Amino acid sequence: MFDYLMTQEQLKIRDEARELVKWVPRQMILDMDADVIKFPKEFLREAGRRNLLGCRYPKKWGGREMDWVTTCMLMEEIGTLGYEFSCVFGVGAELVCDAIILHGTDEQKEKYVKPLLKGDLFAAECLTEPRGGSDFFGATTKAEDMGDYFLLNGQKRFIVGGEGADYFLLYARTNFDPAVKPQASITAFIVDRGPGVETKYLYGLMGCRGGGTARLVFKDAKVPKTNIVGKLHGAYDVFNTMMIPERLGTAAMTIGAARPALEVATNYTARRKAFGQIIAQFEGVSFQIAEAVMLLDAARSMAYVTASAVDRGVEMHRIRRMVSESKKFITEACQKVVHNAMQVCGGIGYTNVLPIERIHRDVRLASIWTGTSEVMSMITAHEWYREYFQAKAARLTRDAEADAAEAEAADEIIYE
């Protein structure tokens, strides 16, 4: 943790988060991993009671008016409990609430944000569908205008909180004209659990269990028009801002999830003996620990710098690149941290005598959900090319090509 970068107020929230982490009973962690707990309402209620949910939001809605740097620090601390704890912590309070705070009405904030941040209600996001994950504009769930309400039909899958949430932030097609651009065809809704909303299937997951990850079926569910988030056919604007809590939040929580694996491995290798000496004295072991420390610090640096860029209002195209490359680098770096931790612990690291095997299963999700590493690379490349040619056109940087010894041999560089 980069405590030297934090204000006294941020350090206070960090310490409060650590107290919450200490409060969680060991059995809750085990029961979530065993799917005995389907959704950790008790944990979220306690987090709400301690005013740790949604620390970025205005105090009038239940937040603490902090920033994204504070949020990344908080998500890292919550992640040390286990990746799924931070998932359910973030999906409602840092994602669904974000959409309503940024795009919703005061009535929606009063009804849905305030009780969620108190831990009295629970929320989930419904984006992924059976026929598409990263293809946001391929959504087939539809909401038809019936006058006073919309009639919702369709399915969403891999929904964290699908079992347990009281309401859902859901994206559905509302404009069915094939000539309309995809960006103007989808609307974001708040959908209450009730008639026409069914949790159809609970997934058996490799890791990240206990979060109620489910497939939801919506059959003739009535959604009042007052539950539109943002504008009709305007979900693209909502989705663009959701990219930040979805992907930067995911990155930050992965740092926390990987940290205990490094700590366990450090403690083990400092005590375990082989060939007559402590194995931490072997470079083959200590260098893997050193690499893990380096990767975690690099990941944390990237998370904080990106969070600071968001806080400072850097233009969105650059934020898209920074968030995307942060999500890819951090999640993959943290997976390598856990890999190294298991490797230096040897066979015992592969058993459930140590928690590394559970952490290994959990963090494997990090580079898949909220946008795969491949999608992150696609966005990063797209935005980088845009930035480069804008800078080139504006002559903002030196032309390095002209500094080559044979730069005048232009005929030797073949483009076609």
C-alpha positions as CSV (number, residue, x, y, z in Angstrom):
1,M,0.0,0.0,0.0
2,F,1.4,3.4,-1.0
3,D,0.5,5.0,2.3
4,Y,2.9,7.9,1.8
5,L,0.7,9.2,-1.1
6,M,-2.5,9.3,1.1
7,T,-4.1,12.1,3.1
8,Q,-5.1,11.6,6.7
9,E,-8.7,11.1,5.6
10,Q,-7.7,8.5,3.1
11,L,-5.6,6.7,5.7
12,K,-8.6,6.7,8.1
13,I,-10.8,5.0,5.5
14,R,-8.1,2.5,4.8
15,D,-8.0,1.6,8.4
16,E,-11.8,1.4,8.6
17,A,-11.6,-1.0,5.6
18,R,-9.0,-3.1,7.4
19,E,-11.3,-3.3,10.4
20,L,-14.1,-4.5,8.2
21,V,-11.8,-7.2,6.8
22,K,-10.8,-8.3,10.3
23,W,-14.5,-8.4,11.3
24,V,-15.4,-11.0,8.6
25,P,-15.4,-14.5,10.2
26,R,-13.3,-17.2,8.7
27,Q,-16.4,-19.4,8.2
28,M,-18.0,-16.8,6.0
29,I,-15.0,-17.1,3.6
30,L,-15.2,-20.9,3.6
31,D,-18.9,-20.9,3.2
32,M,-18.8,-18.6,0.2
33,D,-16.1,-20.7,-1.5
34,A,-18.3,-23.8,-0.8
35,D,-21.4,-22.0,-2.2
36,V,-23.1,-22.5,1.2
37,I,-23.6,-18.8,1.2
38,K,-25.3,-17.9,-2.1
39,F,-24.9,-14.1,-1.7
40,P,-23.1,-12.4,1.3
41,K,-25.9,-10.0,2.5
42,E,-24.5,-10.0,6.0
43,F,-21.1,-8.7,4.7
44,L,-22.7,-6.0,2.6
45,R,-25.0,-4.9,5.5
46,E,-21.9,-4.5,7.7
47,A,-20.0,-2.6,5.1
48,G,-23.1,-0.3,4.8
49,R,-23.3,0.1,8.5
50,R,-19.7,1.2,8.5
51,N,-20.3,3.7,5.7
52,L,-17.7,2.1,3.4
53,L,-20.0,1.5,0.4
54,G,-19.8,4.1,-2.4
55,C,-17.2,6.4,-0.8
56,R,-17.0,8.6,-3.9
57,Y,-20.6,9.8,-3.9
58,P,-22.1,12.9,-2.3
59,K,-22.9,12.7,1.4
60,K,-26.5,13.5,0.7
61,W,-26.9,10.1,-1.0
62,G,-24.8,8.2,1.6
63,G,-21.3,8.6,0.3
64,R,-18.2,10.3,1.7
65,E,-17.3,12.6,-1.2
66,M,-13.9,11.0,-1.8
67,D,-12.2,10.3,-5.1
68,W,-11.1,7.4,-7.4
69,V,-7.7,7.1,-5.8
70,T,-9.4,6.5,-2.4
71,T,-11.8,4.0,-4.1
72,C,-8.8,2.0,-5.6
73,M,-7.2,1.9,-2.2
74,L,-10.5,0.8,-0.6
75,M,-11.1,-1.9,-3.3
76,E,-7.6,-3.3,-2.7
77,E,-8.3,-3.7,1.0
78,I,-11.6,-5.4,0.5
79,G,-10.1,-7.6,-2.1
80,T,-7.7,-9.1,0.5
81,L,-10.8,-11.0,1.9
82,G,-11.2,-12.8,-1.4
83,Y,-11.9,-11.7,-5.0
84,E,-15.6,-12.4,-4.7
85,F,-16.0,-10.2,-1.7
86,S,-14.7,-7.2,-3.7
87,C,-16.9,-8.3,-6.7
88,V,-20.1,-8.0,-4.7
89,F,-18.9,-5.0,-2.9
90,G,-18.1,-3.2,-6.1
91,V,-21.0,-4.3,-8.4
92,G,-23.6,-2.6,-6.4
93,A,-22.0,0.3,-4.6
94,E,-19.3,1.2,-7.2
95,L,-21.0,0.3,-10.5
96,V,-24.8,0.3,-10.3
97,C,-24.8,3.3,-8.0
98,D,-22.4,5.1,-10.4
99,A,-24.8,4.8,-13.2
100,I,-27.7,6.2,-11.1
101,I,-25.5,9.0,-9.5
102,L,-24.2,10.2,-12.9
103,H,-27.3,9.7,-15.1
104,G,-30.3,9.1,-12.8
105,T,-32.8,11.4,-11.3
106,D,-32.9,12.6,-7.7
107,E,-35.9,10.4,-7.1
108,Q,-34.0,7.3,-8.3
109,K,-31.1,8.3,-6.0
110,E,-33.4,8.6,-3.1
111,K,-35.1,5.3,-3.8
112,Y,-32.2,3.1,-4.9
113,V,-28.8,4.7,-4.0
114,K,-29.4,5.7,-0.4
115,P,-30.7,2.3,0.8
116,L,-28.0,0.4,-1.1
117,L,-25.2,2.4,0.4
118,K,-26.7,1.8,3.9
119,G,-26.7,-2.0,3.2
120,D,-30.5,-2.2,3.2
121,L,-30.8,-3.1,-0.5
122,F,-28.6,-5.0,-2.9
123,A,-28.1,-4.4,-6.7
124,A,-26.5,-6.1,-9.7
125,E,-25.7,-5.2,-13.3
126,C,-27.3,-7.0,-16.2
127,L,-25.2,-6.7,-19.4
128,T,-24.0,-10.0,-20.6
129,E,-26.4,-12.2,-22.6
130,P,-26.3,-15.9,-23.6
131,R,-25.3,-15.0,-27.2
132,G,-22.8,-12.3,-26.4
133,G,-20.5,-11.0,-23.7
134,S,-18.3,-8.2,-24.9
135,D,-20.7,-7.4,-27.8
136,F,-22.7,-4.7,-26.0
137,F,-24.6,-3.6,-29.1
138,G,-25.6,-7.2,-29.9
139,A,-28.1,-7.1,-27.0
140,T,-31.3,-9.0,-27.9
141,T,-33.2,-8.3,-24.6
142,K,-36.0,-5.9,-25.6
143,A,-38.2,-3.4,-23.8
144,E,-41.3,-2.4,-25.6
145,D,-43.1,0.8,-25.0
146,M,-46.6,0.1,-23.7
147,G,-47.5,3.6,-22.8
148,D,-47.1,4.0,-19.1
149,Y,-44.4,1.3,-18.8
150,F,-42.0,-0.9,-20.8
151,L,-42.6,-4.6,-21.2
152,L,-39.3,-6.4,-20.8
153,N,-38.4,-9.7,-22.3
154,G,-35.0,-11.5,-22.6
155,Q,-32.2,-13.1,-20.7
156,K,-29.0,-12.0,-19.0
157,R,-26.2,-14.4,-17.9
158,F,-23.2,-14.4,-15.5
159,I,-24.9,-11.9,-13.3
160,V,-23.0,-11.4,-10.0
161,G,-25.9,-10.9,-7.6
162,G,-28.4,-12.6,-9.9
163,E,-29.3,-14.5,-6.8
164,G,-29.6,-12.0,-3.9
165,A,-30.0,-8.6,-5.6
166,D,-33.2,-6.6,-5.0
167,Y,-32.9,-4.6,-8.3
168,F,-30.8,-4.6,-11.5
169,L,-29.2,-2.1,-13.8
170,L,-30.2,-3.6,-17.1
171,Y,-29.5,-2.7,-20.8
172,A,-32.3,-3.5,-23.3
173,R,-33.1,-2.7,-26.9
174,T,-35.8,-0.1,-27.2
175,N,-35.4,1.1,-30.8
176,F,-36.1,-1.7,-33.3
177,D,-35.6,0.3,-36.5
178,P,-32.7,-1.6,-38.4
179,A,-31.6,1.7,-39.9
180,V,-30.9,3.3,-36.5
181,K,-27.3,3.2,-35.4
182,P,-26.6,0.7,-32.5
183,Q,-25.5,3.5,-30.3
184,A,-29.1,4.9,-30.4
185,S,-31.0,1.7,-29.9
186,I,-30.5,0.7,-26.3
187,T,-31.8,2.0,-23.0
188,A,-30.6,1.5,-19.4
189,F,-33.3,0.7,-16.9
190,I,-33.6,0.0,-13.2
191,V,-35.5,-3.2,-12.9
192,D,-36.9,-4.3,-9.5
193,R,-37.0,-8.0,-8.6
194,G,-40.7,-9.0,-8.9
195,P,-43.2,-10.5,-11.3
196,G,-41.6,-11.5,-14.6
197,V,-38.0,-11.6,-13.1
198,E,-36.7,-15.1,-12.5
199,T,-33.4,-16.4,-11.3
200,K,-33.2,-19.4,-13.7
201,Y,-29.8,-20.9,-13.2
202,L,-27.0,-20.6,-10.7
203,Y,-23.6,-21.3,-12.2
204,G,-21.1,-23.7,-10.7
205,L,-17.9,-21.6,-10.9
206,M,-14.3,-22.6,-10.8
207,G,-13.7,-19.8,-8.3
208,C,-15.4,-16.6,-7.1
209,R,-18.2,-18.6,-5.5
210,G,-20.8,-17.3,-3.1
211,G,-21.7,-14.2,-5.2
212,G,-25.0,-15.5,-6.6
213,T,-23.8,-15.6,-10.2
214,A,-26.8,-16.5,-12.2
215,R,-28.8,-16.4,-15.4
216,L,-31.9,-14.2,-15.2
217,V,-35.0,-14.5,-17.4
218,F,-37.3,-11.6,-17.9
219,K,-40.7,-12.5,-19.2
220,D,-43.2,-9.7,-19.6
221,A,-41.7,-7.8,-16.7
222,K,-43.2,-4.3,-16.3
223,V,-40.7,-1.5,-15.9
224,P,-42.1,2.0,-15.2
225,K,-40.9,4.8,-17.4
226,T,-39.6,6.5,-14.3
227,N,-37.0,3.8,-14.1
228,I,-35.1,4.8,-17.3
229,V,-31.5,5.7,-16.3
230,G,-30.5,8.6,-18.5
231,K,-32.3,9.1,-21.7
232,L,-34.5,6.8,-23.8
233,H,-32.2,5.0,-26.3
234,G,-29.3,6.6,-24.5
235,A,-27.6,3.6,-22.8
236,Y,-24.4,4.2,-24.8
237,D,-23.7,7.2,-22.7
238,V,-24.3,5.2,-19.5
239,F,-22.2,2.3,-20.7
240,N,-19.2,4.7,-21.5
241,T,-19.1,5.9,-18.0
242,M,-19.6,2.4,-16.5
243,M,-16.3,1.4,-18.2
244,I,-14.4,3.2,-15.4
245,P,-15.9,1.5,-12.3
246,E,-16.2,-1.8,-14.2
247,R,-12.6,-2.0,-15.3
248,L,-10.6,0.2,-13.0
249,G,-12.5,-1.2,-10.0
250,T,-11.8,-4.7,-11.2
251,A,-8.1,-3.9,-11.6
252,A,-7.8,-2.4,-8.1
253,M,-9.6,-5.3,-6.4
254,T,-7.3,-7.8,-8.1
255,I,-4.3,-6.2,-6.4
256,G,-6.0,-6.9,-3.1
257,A,-6.9,-10.5,-4.0
258,A,-3.3,-11.3,-5.0
259,R,-1.7,-9.7,-2.0
260,P,-2.4,-12.4,0.5
261,A,-0.9,-15.1,-1.8
262,L,2.4,-13.1,-1.8
263,E,2.2,-12.7,2.0
264,V,1.5,-16.4,2.6
265,A,4.4,-17.4,0.2
266,T,6.7,-14.9,1.9
267,N,6.0,-16.4,5.3
268,Y,6.3,-20.0,4.1
269,T,9.5,-19.5,2.2
270,A,11.1,-17.7,5.2
271,R,10.5,-20.8,7.4
272,R,10.6,-23.8,5.1
273,K,14.0,-25.6,4.9
274,A,15.4,-27.7,2.1
275,F,19.0,-28.9,1.5
276,G,19.8,-27.7,5.0
277,Q,18.8,-24.1,4.7
278,I,15.8,-21.7,4.5
279,I,14.5,-21.8,0.9
280,A,14.2,-18.0,0.8
281,Q,18.0,-18.0,0.6
282,F,17.8,-19.7,-2.8
283,E,17.7,-17.3,-5.6
284,G,15.3,-19.6,-7.5
285,V,12.8,-18.9,-4.7
286,S,13.6,-15.3,-3.5
287,F,13.7,-14.0,-7.1
288,Q,10.2,-15.2,-7.7
289,I,9.1,-13.4,-4.5
290,A,10.9,-10.3,-5.7
291,E,9.2,-10.5,-9.1
292,A,5.8,-10.8,-7.4
293,V,6.6,-7.7,-5.2
294,M,7.6,-5.8,-8.3
295,L,4.5,-6.7,-10.2
296,L,2.2,-5.7,-7.3
297,D,3.9,-2.4,-6.9
298,A,3.8,-1.8,-10.7
299,A,0.1,-2.8,-10.8
300,R,-0.7,-0.5,-7.8
301,S,1.2,2.4,-9.5
302,M,-0.8,2.0,-12.7
303,A,-4.1,1.9,-10.8
304,Y,-3.3,5.0,-8.8
305,V,-2.1,7.0,-11.8
306,T,-5.1,6.0,-13.8
307,A,-7.4,6.8,-10.9
308,S,-5.7,10.2,-10.6
309,A,-6.3,10.9,-14.3
310,V,-10.0,10.1,-13.8
311,D,-10.2,12.4,-10.8
312,R,-8.5,15.2,-12.8
313,G,-11.0,15.0,-15.6
314,V,-8.6,13.9,-18.3
315,E,-10.5,13.7,-21.7
316,M,-12.4,10.4,-22.2
317,H,-10.4,9.0,-25.1
318,R,-7.3,9.0,-23.0
319,I,-9.1,7.6,-20.0
320,R,-10.4,4.8,-22.2
321,R,-6.8,3.8,-23.1
322,M,-5.5,4.2,-19.6
323,V,-8.3,2.2,-18.0
324,S,-8.1,-0.6,-20.6
325,E,-4.4,-1.0,-20.4
326,S,-4.6,-0.9,-16.6
327,K,-7.2,-3.6,-16.5
328,K,-5.2,-5.9,-18.7
329,F,-1.8,-5.3,-17.1
330,I,-3.0,-5.4,-13.5
331,T,-5.1,-8.5,-13.8
332,E,-2.5,-10.4,-15.7
333,A,0.3,-9.2,-13.4
334,C,-1.7,-10.3,-10.3
335,Q,-2.3,-13.7,-11.8
336,K,1.5,-14.0,-12.2
337,V,1.9,-13.0,-8.6
338,V,-0.3,-15.8,-7.5
339,H,1.4,-18.2,-9.9
340,N,4.8,-17.4,-8.3
341,A,3.4,-17.7,-4.8
342,M,2.1,-21.2,-5.6
343,Q,5.3,-22.2,-7.3
344,V,7.6,-21.4,-4.4
345,C,5.3,-23.1,-1.9
346,G,5.5,-26.3,-4.0
347,G,3.1,-29.1,-3.4
348,I,1.5,-27.7,-0.3
349,G,0.5,-24.6,-2.3
350,Y,-1.6,-26.8,-4.5
351,T,-3.7,-28.0,-1.5
352,N,-6.3,-26.3,0.6
353,V,-4.0,-26.4,3.6
354,L,-2.9,-22.9,2.3
355,P,-5.4,-20.4,0.7
356,I,-3.3,-19.9,-2.4
357,E,-5.2,-22.5,-4.4
358,R,-8.5,-20.7,-3.7
359,I,-6.9,-17.3,-4.6
360,H,-5.6,-18.9,-7.8
361,R,-9.1,-20.1,-8.8
362,D,-10.6,-16.7,-7.9
363,V,-8.2,-14.4,-9.7
364,R,-8.4,-16.4,-13.0
365,L,-11.7,-14.5,-13.5
366,A,-10.0,-11.1,-13.4
367,S,-8.8,-11.1,-17.0
368,I,-12.1,-12.3,-18.4
369,W,-15.0,-10.4,-16.8
370,T,-15.9,-6.8,-17.4
371,G,-14.0,-7.0,-20.7
372,T,-11.4,-9.6,-21.6
373,S,-7.7,-8.8,-22.0
374,E,-8.1,-9.1,-25.7
375,V,-10.9,-6.4,-25.7
376,M,-8.7,-4.3,-23.5
377,S,-5.8,-4.6,-26.1
378,M,-8.2,-3.7,-28.9
379,I,-9.4,-0.5,-27.1
380,T,-5.8,0.4,-26.1
381,A,-4.5,0.1,-29.7
382,H,-7.5,2.0,-31.1
383,E,-7.0,4.9,-28.7
384,W,-3.2,4.9,-29.0
385,Y,-3.3,5.2,-32.8
386,R,-5.8,8.1,-32.4
387,E,-3.5,9.9,-29.9
388,Y,-0.4,9.3,-31.9
389,F,-1.8,10.8,-35.2
390,Q,-3.4,13.7,-33.4
391,A,-0.1,14.6,-31.8
392,K,1.7,14.1,-35.1
393,A,-0.7,16.4,-36.9
394,A,-0.3,19.0,-34.2
395,R,3.5,18.6,-34.3
396,L,3.6,18.2,-30.5
397,T,6.7,16.0,-30.5
398,R,10.0,15.7,-32.3
399,D,10.1,13.7,-35.5
400,A,12.3,10.8,-34.4
401,E,12.4,9.3,-37.9
402,A,14.3,12.3,-39.2
403,D,17.1,11.5,-36.7
404,A,18.2,8.3,-38.4
405,A,21.6,8.3,-40.0
406,E,20.2,7.4,-43.4
407,A,16.9,9.2,-43.0
408,E,17.1,10.7,-46.5
409,A,17.0,7.2,-48.0
410,A,13.2,7.4,-48.2
411,D,12.9,5.0,-51.1
412,E,14.1,2.2,-48.8
413,I,11.0,2.3,-46.6
414,I,8.3,0.5,-48.5
415,Y,4.7,0.9,-47.3
416,E,2.8,-0.7,-50.2
